[in-house]
């Protein structure tokens, strides 16, 4: 298993993978997590720059929206289409 793990890591240039790390294998989840991270980084930058709470709240809402796309709290027709295109539901 260790040899297989080394080969896979080298092929994908992932660097070191540790058992405590989370690996995201779904492209849609990865994109949503990336958006959430970006929004939260904007919140941190805004706090450091003294941005008003209204603007910080907007960035926090963007982060929550992105996470909601993963948890199912946010559903759009495109998102539902993507999810259900991967499942065979009763023929």
Chimera marker file (.cmm) of the C-alpha trace (Angstrom):
<marker_set name="trace">
<marker id="1" x="0.000" y="0.000" z="0.000" r="1" g="1" b="0" radius="0.5"/>
<marker id="2" x="2.807" y="2.410" z="0.822" r="1" g="1" b="0" radius="0.5"/>
<marker id="3" x="4.409" y="1.855" z="-2.583" r="1" g="1" b="0" radius="0.5"/>
<marker id="4" x="1.068" y="2.417" z="-4.323" r="1" g="1" b="0" radius="0.5"/>
<marker id="5" x="0.530" y="5.601" z="-2.347" r="1" g="1" b="0" radius="0.5"/>
<marker id="6" x="3.987" y="6.876" z="-3.341" r="1" g="1" b="0" radius="0.5"/>
<marker id="7" x="3.347" y="6.170" z="-7.010" r="1" g="1" b="0" radius="0.5"/>
<marker id="8" x="-0.044" y="7.893" z="-6.968" r="1" g="1" b="0" radius="0.5"/>
<marker id="9" x="1.332" y="10.928" z="-5.178" r="1" g="1" b="0" radius="0.5"/>
<marker id="10" x="4.223" y="11.229" z="-7.620" r="1" g="1" b="0" radius="0.5"/>
<marker id="11" x="1.866" y="10.955" z="-10.625" r="1" g="1" b="0" radius="0.5"/>
<marker id="12" x="-0.405" y="13.721" z="-9.411" r="1" g="1" b="0" radius="0.5"/>
<marker id="13" x="2.292" y="15.851" z="-7.772" r="1" g="1" b="0" radius="0.5"/>
<marker id="14" x="0.229" y="16.173" z="-4.615" r="1" g="1" b="0" radius="0.5"/>
<marker id="15" x="3.183" y="16.405" z="-2.300" r="1" g="1" b="0" radius="0.5"/>
<marker id="16" x="2.963" y="14.595" z="1.003" r="1" g="1" b="0" radius="0.5"/>
<marker id="17" x="-0.427" y="13.266" z="1.982" r="1" g="1" b="0" radius="0.5"/>
<marker id="18" x="-0.978" y="12.674" z="5.672" r="1" g="1" b="0" radius="0.5"/>
<marker id="19" x="-3.727" y="10.560" z="7.160" r="1" g="1" b="0" radius="0.5"/>
<marker id="20" x="-5.070" y="13.555" z="9.106" r="1" g="1" b="0" radius="0.5"/>
<marker id="21" x="-5.611" y="15.558" z="5.921" r="1" g="1" b="0" radius="0.5"/>
<marker id="22" x="-8.884" y="15.626" z="4.037" r="1" g="1" b="0" radius="0.5"/>
<marker id="23" x="-8.706" y="14.727" z="0.376" r="1" g="1" b="0" radius="0.5"/>
<marker id="24" x="-11.509" y="16.069" z="-1.812" r="1" g="1" b="0" radius="0.5"/>
<marker id="25" x="-12.212" y="13.813" z="-4.776" r="1" g="1" b="0" radius="0.5"/>
<marker id="26" x="-15.323" y="15.516" z="-6.156" r="1" g="1" b="0" radius="0.5"/>
<marker id="27" x="-14.550" y="18.399" z="-8.549" r="1" g="1" b="0" radius="0.5"/>
<marker id="28" x="-17.758" y="20.250" z="-7.618" r="1" g="1" b="0" radius="0.5"/>
<marker id="29" x="-16.918" y="20.040" z="-3.917" r="1" g="1" b="0" radius="0.5"/>
<marker id="30" x="-13.356" y="21.184" z="-4.578" r="1" g="1" b="0" radius="0.5"/>
<marker id="31" x="-14.612" y="24.215" z="-6.507" r="1" g="1" b="0" radius="0.5"/>
<marker id="32" x="-17.074" y="25.130" z="-3.756" r="1" g="1" b="0" radius="0.5"/>
<marker id="33" x="-14.428" y="24.732" z="-1.052" r="1" g="1" b="0" radius="0.5"/>
<marker id="34" x="-12.031" y="26.894" z="-3.061" r="1" g="1" b="0" radius="0.5"/>
<marker id="35" x="-14.675" y="29.618" z="-3.350" r="1" g="1" b="0" radius="0.5"/>
<marker id="36" x="-15.385" y="29.415" z="0.388" r="1" g="1" b="0" radius="0.5"/>
<marker id="37" x="-11.673" y="29.657" z="1.184" r="1" g="1" b="0" radius="0.5"/>
<marker id="38" x="-11.285" y="32.678" z="-1.081" r="1" g="1" b="0" radius="0.5"/>
<marker id="39" x="-14.247" y="34.418" z="0.557" r="1" g="1" b="0" radius="0.5"/>
<marker id="40" x="-12.890" y="33.736" z="4.038" r="1" g="1" b="0" radius="0.5"/>
<marker id="41" x="-9.476" y="35.051" z="3.011" r="1" g="1" b="0" radius="0.5"/>
<marker id="42" x="-11.238" y="38.240" z="1.900" r="1" g="1" b="0" radius="0.5"/>
<marker id="43" x="-12.865" y="38.434" z="5.335" r="1" g="1" b="0" radius="0.5"/>
<marker id="44" x="-9.471" y="38.188" z="7.042" r="1" g="1" b="0" radius="0.5"/>
<marker id="45" x="-8.001" y="40.825" z="4.731" r="1" g="1" b="0" radius="0.5"/>
<marker id="46" x="-11.037" y="43.040" z="5.337" r="1" g="1" b="0" radius="0.5"/>
<marker id="47" x="-10.668" y="42.728" z="9.106" r="1" g="1" b="0" radius="0.5"/>
<marker id="48" x="-6.991" y="43.671" z="8.853" r="1" g="1" b="0" radius="0.5"/>
<marker id="49" x="-7.876" y="46.696" z="6.712" r="1" g="1" b="0" radius="0.5"/>
<marker id="50" x="-10.745" y="47.811" z="8.936" r="1" g="1" b="0" radius="0.5"/>
<marker id="51" x="-13.503" y="47.202" z="6.377" r="1" g="1" b="0" radius="0.5"/>
<marker id="52" x="-17.035" y="47.809" z="7.673" r="1" g="1" b="0" radius="0.5"/>
<marker id="53" x="-19.053" y="44.918" z="9.021" r="1" g="1" b="0" radius="0.5"/>
<marker id="54" x="-21.553" y="45.126" z="6.153" r="1" g="1" b="0" radius="0.5"/>
<marker id="55" x="-18.868" y="44.271" z="3.620" r="1" g="1" b="0" radius="0.5"/>
<marker id="56" x="-17.392" y="41.556" z="5.829" r="1" g="1" b="0" radius="0.5"/>
<marker id="57" x="-20.842" y="40.019" z="6.218" r="1" g="1" b="0" radius="0.5"/>
<marker id="58" x="-21.203" y="39.859" z="2.444" r="1" g="1" b="0" radius="0.5"/>
<marker id="59" x="-17.977" y="37.853" z="2.130" r="1" g="1" b="0" radius="0.5"/>
<marker id="60" x="-19.113" y="35.566" z="4.948" r="1" g="1" b="0" radius="0.5"/>
<marker id="61" x="-22.415" y="35.018" z="3.110" r="1" g="1" b="0" radius="0.5"/>
<marker id="62" x="-20.472" y="34.047" z="-0.027" r="1" g="1" b="0" radius="0.5"/>
<marker id="63" x="-18.483" y="31.501" z="2.009" r="1" g="1" b="0" radius="0.5"/>
<marker id="64" x="-21.662" y="30.068" z="3.555" r="1" g="1" b="0" radius="0.5"/>
<marker id="65" x="-23.313" y="29.887" z="0.135" r="1" g="1" b="0" radius="0.5"/>
<marker id="66" x="-20.346" y="27.952" z="-1.265" r="1" g="1" b="0" radius="0.5"/>
<marker id="67" x="-20.452" y="25.506" z="1.644" r="1" g="1" b="0" radius="0.5"/>
<marker id="68" x="-24.220" y="25.232" z="1.252" r="1" g="1" b="0" radius="0.5"/>
<marker id="69" x="-23.708" y="23.992" z="-2.292" r="1" g="1" b="0" radius="0.5"/>
<marker id="70" x="-21.936" y="20.979" z="-0.790" r="1" g="1" b="0" radius="0.5"/>
<marker id="71" x="-24.262" y="20.339" z="2.139" r="1" g="1" b="0" radius="0.5"/>
<marker id="72" x="-27.425" y="20.726" z="0.075" r="1" g="1" b="0" radius="0.5"/>
<marker id="73" x="-28.625" y="23.890" z="1.768" r="1" g="1" b="0" radius="0.5"/>
<marker id="74" x="-28.208" y="25.723" z="-1.560" r="1" g="1" b="0" radius="0.5"/>
<marker id="75" x="-29.788" y="24.104" z="-4.577" r="1" g="1" b="0" radius="0.5"/>
<marker id="76" x="-29.932" y="25.551" z="-8.055" r="1" g="1" b="0" radius="0.5"/>
<marker id="77" x="-31.188" y="23.906" z="-11.214" r="1" g="1" b="0" radius="0.5"/>
<marker id="78" x="-27.645" y="23.617" z="-12.573" r="1" g="1" b="0" radius="0.5"/>
<marker id="79" x="-26.384" y="22.094" z="-9.339" r="1" g="1" b="0" radius="0.5"/>
<marker id="80" x="-29.241" y="19.604" z="-9.217" r="1" g="1" b="0" radius="0.5"/>
<marker id="81" x="-28.658" y="18.738" z="-12.861" r="1" g="1" b="0" radius="0.5"/>
<marker id="82" x="-24.998" y="18.042" z="-12.112" r="1" g="1" b="0" radius="0.5"/>
<marker id="83" x="-25.793" y="15.868" z="-9.113" r="1" g="1" b="0" radius="0.5"/>
<marker id="84" x="-28.561" y="13.829" z="-10.743" r="1" g="1" b="0" radius="0.5"/>
<marker id="85" x="-26.631" y="13.348" z="-13.973" r="1" g="1" b="0" radius="0.5"/>
<marker id="86" x="-24.307" y="11.059" z="-11.988" r="1" g="1" b="0" radius="0.5"/>
<marker id="87" x="-27.058" y="8.823" z="-10.629" r="1" g="1" b="0" radius="0.5"/>
<marker id="88" x="-29.400" y="6.400" z="-12.311" r="1" g="1" b="0" radius="0.5"/>
<marker id="89" x="-32.749" y="6.959" z="-10.648" r="1" g="1" b="0" radius="0.5"/>
<marker id="90" x="-35.427" y="4.356" z="-11.506" r="1" g="1" b="0" radius="0.5"/>
<marker id="91" x="-35.899" y="3.431" z="-15.123" r="1" g="1" b="0" radius="0.5"/>
<link id1="1" id2="2" r="1" g="1" b="0" radius="0.2"/>
<link id1="2" id2="3" r="1" g="1" b="0" radius="0.2"/>
<link id1="3" id2="4" r="1" g="1" b="0" radius="0.2"/>
<link id1="4" id2="5" r="1" g="1" b="0" radius="0.2"/>
<link id1="5" id2="6" r="1" g="1" b="0" radius="0.2"/>
<link id1="6" id2="7" r="1" g="1" b="0" radius="0.2"/>
<link id1="7" id2="8" r="1" g="1" b="0" radius="0.2"/>
<link id1="8" id2="9" r="1" g="1" b="0" radius="0.2"/>
<link id1="9" id2="10" r="1" g="1" b="0" radius="0.2"/>
<link id1="10" id2="11" r="1" g="1" b="0" radius="0.2"/>
<link id1="11" id2="12" r="1" g="1" b="0" radius="0.2"/>
<link id1="12" id2="13" r="1" g="1" b="0" radius="0.2"/>
<link id1="13" id2="14" r="1" g="1" b="0" radius="0.2"/>
<link id1="14" id2="15" r="1" g="1" b="0" radius="0.2"/>
<link id1="15" id2="16" r="1" g="1" b="0" radius="0.2"/>
<link id1="16" id2="17" r="1" g="1" b="0" radius="0.2"/>
<link id1="17" id2="18" r="1" g="1" b="0" radius="0.2"/>
<link id1="18" id2="19" r="1" g="1" b="0" radius="0.2"/>
<link id1="19" id2="20" r="1" g="1" b="0" radius="0.2"/>
<link id1="20" id2="21" r="1" g="1" b="0" radius="0.2"/>
<link id1="21" id2="22" r="1" g="1" b="0" radius="0.2"/>
<link id1="22" id2="23" r="1" g="1" b="0" radius="0.2"/>
<link id1="23" id2="24" r="1" g="1" b="0" radius="0.2"/>
<link id1="24" id2="25" r="1" g="1" b="0" radius="0.2"/>
<link id1="25" id2="26" r="1" g="1" b="0" radius="0.2"/>
<link id1="26" id2="27" r="1" g="1" b="0" radius="0.2"/>
<link id1="27" id2="28" r="1" g="1" b="0" radius="0.2"/>
<link id1="28" id2="29" r="1" g="1" b="0" radius="0.2"/>
<link id1="29" id2="30" r="1" g="1" b="0" radius="0.2"/>
<link id1="30" id2="31" r="1" g="1" b="0" radius="0.2"/>
<link id1="31" id2="32" r="1" g="1" b="0" radius="0.2"/>
<link id1="32" id2="33" r="1" g="1" b="0" radius="0.2"/>
<link id1="33" id2="34" r="1" g="1" b="0" radius="0.2"/>
<link id1="34" id2="35" r="1" g="1" b="0" radius="0.2"/>
<link id1="35" id2="36" r="1" g="1" b="0" radius="0.2"/>
<link id1="36" id2="37" r="1" g="1" b="0" radius="0.2"/>
<link id1="37" id2="38" r="1" g="1" b="0" radius="0.2"/>
<link id1="38" id2="39" r="1" g="1" b="0" radius="0.2"/>
<link id1="39" id2="40" r="1" g="1" b="0" radius="0.2"/>
<link id1="40" id2="41" r="1" g="1" b="0" radius="0.2"/>
<link id1="41" id2="42" r="1" g="1" b="0" radius="0.2"/>
<link id1="42" id2="43" r="1" g="1" b="0" radius="0.2"/>
<link id1="43" id2="44" r="1" g="1" b="0" radius="0.2"/>
<link id1="44" id2="45" r="1" g="1" b="0" radius="0.2"/>
<link id1="45" id2="46" r="1" g="1" b="0" radius="0.2"/>
<link id1="46" id2="47" r="1" g="1" b="0" radius="0.2"/>
<link id1="47" id2="48" r="1" g="1" b="0" radius="0.2"/>
<link id1="48" id2="49" r="1" g="1" b="0" radius="0.2"/>
<link id1="49" id2="50" r="1" g="1" b="0" radius="0.2"/>
<link id1="50" id2="51" r="1" g="1" b="0" radius="0.2"/>
<link id1="51" id2="52" r="1" g="1" b="0" radius="0.2"/>
<link id1="52" id2="53" r="1" g="1" b="0" radius="0.2"/>
<link id1="53" id2="54" r="1" g="1" b="0" radius="0.2"/>
<link id1="54" id2="55" r="1" g="1" b="0" radius="0.2"/>
<link id1="55" id2="56" r="1" g="1" b="0" radius="0.2"/>
<link id1="56" id2="57" r="1" g="1" b="0" radius="0.2"/>
<link id1="57" id2="58" r="1" g="1" b="0" radius="0.2"/>
<link id1="58" id2="59" r="1" g="1" b="0" radius="0.2"/>
<link id1="59" id2="60" r="1" g="1" b="0" radius="0.2"/>
<link id1="60" id2="61" r="1" g="1" b="0" radius="0.2"/>
<link id1="61" id2="62" r="1" g="1" b="0" radius="0.2"/>
<link id1="62" id2="63" r="1" g="1" b="0" radius="0.2"/>
<link id1="63" id2="64" r="1" g="1" b="0" radius="0.2"/>
<link id1="64" id2="65" r="1" g="1" b="0" radius="0.2"/>
<link id1="65" id2="66" r="1" g="1" b="0" radius="0.2"/>
<link id1="66" id2="67" r="1" g="1" b="0" radius="0.2"/>
<link id1="67" id2="68" r="1" g="1" b="0" radius="0.2"/>
<link id1="68" id2="69" r="1" g="1" b="0" radius="0.2"/>
<link id1="69" id2="70" r="1" g="1" b="0" radius="0.2"/>
<link id1="70" id2="71" r="1" g="1" b="0" radius="0.2"/>
<link id1="71" id2="72" r="1" g="1" b="0" radius="0.2"/>
<link id1="72" id2="73" r="1" g="1" b="0" radius="0.2"/>
<link id1="73" id2="74" r="1" g="1" b="0" radius="0.2"/>
<link id1="74" id2="75" r="1" g="1" b="0" radius="0.2"/>
<link id1="75" id2="76" r="1" g="1" b="0" radius="0.2"/>
<link id1="76" id2="77" r="1" g="1" b="0" radius="0.2"/>
<link id1="77" id2="78" r="1" g="1" b="0" radius="0.2"/>
<link id1="78" id2="79" r="1" g="1" b="0" radius="0.2"/>
<link id1="79" id2="80" r="1" g="1" b="0" radius="0.2"/>
<link id1="80" id2="81" r="1" g="1" b="0" radius="0.2"/>
<link id1="81" id2="82" r="1" g="1" b="0" radius="0.2"/>
<link id1="82" id2="83" r="1" g="1" b="0" radius="0.2"/>
<link id1="83" id2="84" r="1" g="1" b="0" radius="0.2"/>
<link id1="84" id2="85" r="1" g="1" b="0" radius="0.2"/>
<link id1="85" id2="86" r="1" g="1" b="0" radius="0.2"/>
<link id1="86" id2="87" r="1" g="1" b="0" radius="0.2"/>
<link id1="87" id2="88" r="1" g="1" b="0" radius="0.2"/>
<link id1="88" id2="89" r="1" g="1" b="0" radius="0.2"/>
<link id1="89" id2="90" r="1" g="1" b="0" radius="0.2"/>
<link id1="90" id2="91" r="1" g="1" b="0" radius="0.2"/>
</marker_set>
